[in-house]
């Protein structure tokens, strides 16, 4: 039974109404997030099933593949269902599998934006996120072409990834920021202060790697609570995030149709105040 305490939708930028259980497409690539996904037809089916199940927020990036993940999404879902929000990112070079090199040079960012528009077959990117700050390029320079793209109607909203509060405030001097995507889950909450900041500022907080349930010491605790709800540990980890703050948007990723449907059911679980606190310890 879903209580009214946990909102199941969130208005991104105050405008785009998003179901809070979305889908992260990063796994639909080759090993090391590099190259084409092994079973492309299955990947397309997973994306289509996600949208059929009510997902209207899909997270991808130019760096996934690189580029191949965006093309896959368009192949699977274009023409897009009305209301479907596709978020992408830019700002990483990918020399090889598992290799990620920040590149905040304005020309590279401009190429990323133009490339994403073409690959996703859209005239406007609903949410474009800076994948990482480049330590070698001032963020004001990095975001200049992003601000230009917003003015030109090529980007609707802008987000950041893996940033602290000071970096958010610095970026906001260049362009309005509506979302932050940082590593956050039951087992790793080092960005707690950033989550609290985004909640106060009414920015979306998009935890990546949301299914990590932490050290083995937590396994028994999560398992006990999961058993009470006839749920999986992954579902409980997601349900906890949904209840942690109403601005959290979930993007669990999977190549499995079964896991996809299990993840979607996390929205149906309501943890008691005692269960929530026990998991938060």
C-alpha positions as semicolon CSV with decimal commas, in nm:
position;residue;x (nm);y (nm);z (nm)
1;X;0,000;0,000;0,000
2;X;0,146;0,335;-0,103
3;X;0,088;0,610;0,149
4;X;0,056;0,975;0,060
5;X;0,382;1,038;0,246
6;X;0,596;0,927;-0,048
7;X;0,537;1,133;-0,361
8;X;0,572;0,915;-0,670
9;X;0,629;1,202;-0,913
10;X;0,862;1,502;-0,921
11;X;0,846;1,818;-1,131
12;X;1,192;1,861;-1,284
13;X;1,269;2,231;-1,317
14;X;0,918;2,284;-1,181
15;X;0,785;2,185;-1,526
16;X;0,857;1,828;-1,639
17;X;0,648;1,578;-1,443
18;X;0,862;1,268;-1,385
19;X;0,780;0,931;-1,233
20;X;1,042;0,895;-0,961
21;X;1,140;0,540;-1,059
22;X;1,325;0,593;-1,387
23;X;1,582;0,391;-1,578
24;X;1,959;0,428;-1,615
25;X;2,081;0,297;-1,951
26;X;2,456;0,273;-1,877
27;X;2,451;-0,109;-1,856
28;X;2,323;-0,132;-2,213
29;X;2,678;-0,113;-2,347
30;X;2,976;-0,348;-2,380
31;X;3,220;-0,437;-2,100
32;X;3,372;-0,136;-1,927
33;X;3,082;0,076;-2,061
34;X;3,259;0,055;-2,396
35;X;3,140;-0,069;-2,732
36;X;2,805;-0,209;-2,836
37;X;2,584;-0,405;-2,593
38;X;2,620;-0,783;-2,647
39;X;2,248;-0,847;-2,712
40;X;2,111;-0,540;-2,887
41;X;1,761;-0,682;-2,944
42;X;1,724;-0,765;-2,575
43;X;1,850;-0,414;-2,485
44;X;1,582;-0,260;-2,708
45;X;1,317;-0,480;-2,545
46;X;1,429;-0,369;-2,197
47;X;1,401;-0,001;-2,295
48;X;1,059;-0,055;-2,452
49;X;0,939;-0,254;-2,148
50;X;1,060;0,023;-1,915
51;X;0,850;0,284;-2,096
52;X;0,552;0,044;-2,113
53;X;0,583;-0,004;-1,734
54;X;0,555;0,370;-1,671
55;X;0,916;0,492;-1,683
56;X;0,922;0,843;-1,829
57;X;1,278;0,938;-1,726
58;X;1,574;0,769;-1,894
59;X;1,934;0,862;-1,814
60;X;2,214;0,816;-2,069
61;X;2,539;0,991;-2,169
62;X;2,754;1,065;-2,472
63;X;3,029;0,868;-2,292
64;X;2,830;0,543;-2,273
65;X;2,967;0,336;-2,560
66;X;3,075;0,612;-2,631
67;X;2,777;0,743;-2,832
68;X;2,630;0,397;-2,893
69;X;2,394;0,412;-2,593
70;X;2,221;0,726;-2,721
71;X;2,180;0,569;-3,066
72;X;2,035;0,254;-2,908
73;X;1,776;0,457;-2,715
74;X;1,663;0,632;-3,034
75;X;1,649;0,301;-3,223
76;X;1,437;0,145;-2,946
77;X;1,205;0,431;-2,858
78;X;1,186;0,689;-3,139
79;X;0,934;0,838;-3,207
80;X;0,917;0,903;-2,836
81;X;0,607;0,862;-2,623
82;X;0,470;1,204;-2,517
83;X;0,611;1,305;-2,178
84;X;0,921;1,084;-2,201
85;X;1,221;1,277;-2,063
86;X;1,565;1,165;-2,182
87;X;1,857;1,303;-1,984
88;X;2,209;1,284;-2,124
89;X;2,556;1,401;-2,022
90;X;2,877;1,528;-2,177
91;X;3,235;1,601;-2,078
92;X;3,427;1,270;-2,085
93;X;3,682;1,132;-2,331
94;X;3,673;0,751;-2,352
95;X;4,011;0,614;-2,467
96;X;3,909;0,253;-2,390
97;X;3,700;0,022;-2,170
98;X;3,678;0,146;-1,811
99;X;3,876;0,463;-1,898
100;X;3,717;0,800;-1,821
101;X;3,906;1,126;-1,882
102;X;3,727;1,455;-1,807
103;X;3,729;1,699;-2,100
104;X;3,570;2,035;-2,029
105;X;3,707;2,217;-2,333
106;X;3,429;2,431;-2,482
107;X;3,469;2,291;-2,835
108;X;3,440;1,935;-2,705
109;X;3,129;2,022;-2,500
110;X;2,975;2,187;-2,806
111;X;3,043;1,871;-3,011
112;X;2,889;1,657;-2,735
113;X;2,569;1,863;-2,735
114;X;2,532;1,866;-3,115
115;X;2,610;1,494;-3,132
116;X;2,357;1,406;-2,862
117;X;2,085;1,604;-3,040
118;X;2,149;1,408;-3,362
119;X;2,183;1,064;-3,201
120;X;1,875;1,105;-2,981
121;X;1,683;1,257;-3,277
122;X;1,557;1,551;-3,072
123;X;1,553;1,926;-3,128
124;X;1,583;1,993;-2,754
125;X;1,764;1,788;-2,487
126;X;1,534;1,791;-2,183
127;X;1,820;1,758;-1,932
128;X;2,187;1,793;-2,024
129;X;2,432;1,718;-1,741
130;X;2,802;1,798;-1,711
131;X;2,947;1,451;-1,645
132;X;3,246;1,584;-1,445
133;X;3,427;1,909;-1,378
134;X;3,756;1,912;-1,569
135;X;4,033;2,016;-1,325
136;X;4,225;2,166;-1,619
137;X;3,947;2,392;-1,753
138;X;3,758;2,659;-1,553
139;X;3,395;2,549;-1,530
140;X;3,288;2,894;-1,650
141;X;3,453;2,812;-1,985
142;X;3,313;2,458;-1,990
143;X;2,956;2,577;-1,933
144;X;2,967;2,873;-2,176
145;X;2,854;2,660;-2,477
146;X;2,592;2,496;-2,253
147;X;2,445;2,837;-2,167
148;X;2,449;2,919;-2,541
149;X;2,262;2,595;-2,618
150;X;2,000;2,679;-2,353
151;X;1,947;3,022;-2,512
152;X;1,921;2,861;-2,856
153;X;1,654;2,617;-2,733
154;X;1,880;2,312;-2,778
155;X;1,885;2,234;-2,404
156;X;1,588;2,279;-2,172
157;X;1,751;2,217;-1,833
158;X;2,106;2,171;-1,704
159;X;2,238;1,937;-1,434
160;X;2,573;1,843;-1,281
161;X;2,730;1,514;-1,177
162;X;2,961;1,421;-0,887
163;X;2,988;1,773;-0,744
164;X;3,007;1,938;-0,405
165;X;2,799;2,236;-0,289
166;X;3,069;2,491;-0,378
167;X;3,086;2,356;-0,735
168;X;2,706;2,374;-0,772
169;X;2,710;2,739;-0,661
170;X;2,995;2,819;-0,898
171;X;2,816;2,659;-1,193
172;X;2,493;2,842;-1,109
173;X;2,664;3,172;-1,180
174;X;2,685;3,062;-1,544
175;X;2,358;2,873;-1,599
176;X;2,061;2,765;-1,381
177;X;2,106;2,413;-1,236
178;X;1,803;2,188;-1,181
179;X;1,964;1,856;-1,088
180;X;2,266;1,686;-0,932
181;X;2,369;1,327;-1,004
182;X;2,607;1,195;-0,736
183;X;2,699;0,852;-0,605
184;X;2,454;0,775;-0,325
185;X;2,296;0,461;-0,185
186;X;2,222;0,288;0,145
187;X;2,585;0,185;0,182
188;X;2,757;0,504;0,063
189;X;2,618;0,834;0,183
190;X;2,920;1,061;0,168
191;X;2,719;1,316;-0,036
192;X;2,453;1,357;0,235
193;X;2,517;1,732;0,257
194;X;2,474;1,772;-0,120
195;X;2,145;1,581;-0,106
196;X;2,025;1,810;0,174
197;X;2,134;2,116;-0,025
198;X;1,944;2,004;-0,337
199;X;1,634;1,930;-0,126
200;X;1,642;2,283;0,020
201;X;1,695;2,433;-0,328
202;X;1,426;2,218;-0,495
203;X;1,679;2,061;-0,732
204;X;1,645;1,696;-0,830
205;X;1,898;1,457;-0,676
206;X;1,971;1,156;-0,898
207;X;2,174;0,889;-0,714
208;X;2,388;0,680;-0,942
209;X;2,466;0,324;-0,836
210;X;2,143;0,334;-0,628
211;X;2,124;-0,043;-0,573
212;X;2,445;-0,087;-0,377
213;X;2,329;-0,196;-0,036
214;X;2,654;-0,147;0,149
215;X;2,879;-0,369;0,356
216;X;2,794;-0,726;0,452
217;X;2,711;-0,599;0,800
218;X;2,394;-0,445;0,652
219;X;2,287;-0,757;0,463
220;X;2,106;-0,920;0,757
221;X;1,924;-0,600;0,845
222;X;1,808;-0,538;0,487
223;X;1,723;-0,906;0,443
224;X;1,502;-0,909;0,754
225;X;1,310;-0,598;0,642
226;X;1,283;-0,730;0,285
227;X;1,134;-1,057;0,414
228;X;0,869;-0,865;0,608
229;X;0,762;-0,688;0,289
230;X;0,795;-0,999;0,070
231;X;1,047;-0,794;-0,130
232;X;1,403;-0,823;-0,258
233;X;1,694;-0,641;-0,093
234;X;1,723;-0,427;-0,408
235;X;1,359;-0,322;-0,378
236;X;1,411;-0,224;-0,015
237;X;1,725;-0,023;-0,105
238;X;1,524;0,167;-0,368
239;X;1,222;0,214;-0,141
240;X;1,450;0,364;0,125
241;X;1,583;0,617;-0,127
242;X;1,231;0,712;-0,236
243;X;1,143;0,783;0,127
244;X;1,472;0,958;0,207
245;X;1,376;1,274;0,014
246;X;1,099;1,363;-0,232
247;X;1,347;1,517;-0,479
248;X;1,533;1,187;-0,533
249;X;1,486;1,041;-0,883
250;X;1,591;0,678;-0,916
251;X;1,771;0,543;-1,223
252;X;1,843;0,176;-1,153
253;X;1,984;0,004;-1,459
254;X;1,955;-0,357;-1,573
255;X;1,977;-0,576;-1,882
256;X;1,714;-0,811;-1,735
257;X;1,339;-0,774;-1,793
258;X;1,274;-0,952;-1,464
259;X;1,496;-0,712;-1,266
260;X;1,339;-0,417;-1,447
261;X;0,992;-0,516;-1,326
262;X;1,125;-0,587;-0,975
263;X;1,282;-0,240;-0,962
264;X;0,956;-0,077;-1,071
265;X;0,771;-0,243;-0,781
266;X;0,995;-0,065;-0,529
267;X;0,750;0,226;-0,549
268;X;0,484;0,002;-0,396
269;X;0,683;-0,058;-0,076
270;X;0,633;0,173;0,220
271;X;0,884;0,129;0,501
272;X;0,767;0,205;0,853
273;X;0,941;0,492;1,036
274;X;1,121;0,230;1,247
275;X;1,239;0,035;0,940
276;X;1,356;0,353;0,769
277;X;1,556;0,459;1,075
278;X;1,705;0,112;1,123
279;X;1,834;0,114;0,765
280;X;1,963;0,469;0,804
281;X;2,189;0,376;1,098
